[in-house]
């Protein structure tokens, strides 16, 4: 893997423009994908906020979408200026995104399992009540 110092197209020591490397293409693609994922996450959060219960998940979703877009901006700033602080900030913002999305995924899985258990309980009690009802037994 090439070094991060190789991201800048122009260098002060060599005024000639060198062709972009494969790593530079991947870096540009990654920041573009981060912007898309951030925007999609923001839009998904706004749609989720249309209900009161959905707002509990929608507001954190909007926040993590903003963090992902900010991380992409920091990576682009690093590419343009070669500033190590921008690279560090980008990784920190990206880490916050993944930490919060991990928590939301775990909460979503727990709620899905509880919902399935509730459906099974309601189905079995409803079916049991239907089978023991007098109108069903006379048929």
C-alpha positions in Angstrom: 0.0 0.0 0.0 1.3 3.4 -0.9 2.0 6.0 1.7 -0.4 8.8 2.5 2.2 11.4 1.5 1.7 10.2 -2.0 -1.9 11.6 -2.1 -1.0 15.1 -3.3 -0.8 15.4 -7.0 1.6 18.3 -6.9 4.7 18.4 -4.7 6.9 21.4 -3.7 10.1 19.5 -4.6 8.9 18.5 -8.1 6.9 21.1 -10.0 5.9 18.6 -12.7 2.5 16.9 -12.4 2.7 13.2 -11.9 -0.2 10.9 -12.8 -2.5 9.9 -10.1 -1.8 6.5 -8.6 -4.3 3.6 -7.9 -4.4 4.6 -4.3 -5.4 8.2 -5.2 -8.3 6.8 -7.2 -9.4 4.5 -4.4 -9.1 7.5 -1.9 -11.3 9.7 -4.1 -13.8 6.9 -4.6 -13.9 6.3 -0.8 -14.6 9.9 0.0 -17.3 10.0 -2.6 -18.9 6.9 -1.2 -18.7 8.4 2.3 -20.5 11.4 1.1 -23.2 9.3 -0.5 -23.6 7.1 2.6 -23.8 10.2 4.8 -26.5 11.8 2.6 -28.5 8.6 2.4 -28.2 8.2 6.2 -29.5 11.7 6.7 -32.4 11.2 4.3 -33.3 7.9 6.0 -33.1 9.6 9.4 -35.5 12.4 8.3 -38.0 9.8 6.9 -37.7 7.9 10.2 -38.4 11.0 12.2 -41.9 11.3 10.6 -43.3 9.3 13.6 -42.8 10.0 17.2 -41.4 6.6 18.0 -39.3 6.7 14.8 -37.7 10.0 16.0 -35.9 8.0 18.7 -33.9 6.3 16.0 -34.2 9.1 13.4 -32.3 11.8 15.3 -29.2 9.7 16.0 -29.3 8.5 12.4 -29.3 12.1 11.2 -26.3 12.8 13.5 -24.3 9.9 12.3 -25.0 10.9 8.7 -23.6 14.3 9.4 -20.5 12.7 11.0 -19.9 10.7 7.9 -20.1 13.7 5.6 -17.8 15.7 8.0 -15.3 12.8 7.9 -15.4 12.8 4.1 -14.7 16.6 4.1 -11.8 16.0 6.5 -10.3 13.4 4.2 -10.6 15.7 1.2 -9.0 18.5 3.2 -6.1 16.1 4.1 -5.7 15.3 0.4 -5.6 18.9 -0.6 -3.3 20.2 2.3 -1.5 17.1 3.5 -2.4 18.2 7.0 -2.1 15.2 9.5 -4.7 16.8 11.9 -7.3 16.7 9.2 -6.6 13.0 8.6 -6.8 12.3 12.3 -10.1 14.2 12.6 -11.5 12.3 9.7 -10.7 9.0 11.3 -12.2 10.2 14.6 -15.4 11.2 12.9 -15.6 8.0 11.0 -15.1 6.1 14.2 -18.0 7.9 15.8 -20.2 7.0 12.9 -19.3 3.3 13.2 -19.7 3.3 17.0 -23.2 4.9 16.9 -24.4 2.8 13.9 -23.2 -0.4 15.8 -25.4 0.6 18.8 -28.4 1.4 16.6 -28.0 -2.0 14.8 -27.9 -3.9 18.1 -31.0 -2.0 19.4 -32.8 -2.7 16.1 -32.0 -6.5 16.3 -33.3 -6.6 19.9 -36.5 -4.8 19.0 -37.0 -7.2 16.0 -36.5 -10.2 18.2 -39.0 -8.8 20.8 -41.5 -8.1 18.0 -41.2 -11.7 16.6 -41.7 -13.1 20.1 -44.8 -10.9 20.6 -46.2 -12.0 17.3 -45.6 -15.7 18.1 -47.3 -15.2 21.5 -50.3 -13.4 20.1 -50.7 -16.0 17.3 -50.5 -18.9 19.7 -52.9 -17.4 22.3 -55.3 -16.3 19.5 -55.2 -19.8 17.9 -55.7 -21.4 21.3 -58.6 -19.2 22.0 -60.1 -20.0 18.6 -59.7 -23.7 19.0 -61.3 -23.8 22.5 -64.3 -21.5 21.6 -67.7 -23.2 21.6 -68.6 -22.1 18.1 -65.6 -23.8 16.6 -66.1 -27.1 18.5 -69.7 -27.5 17.2 -68.6 -27.5 13.6 
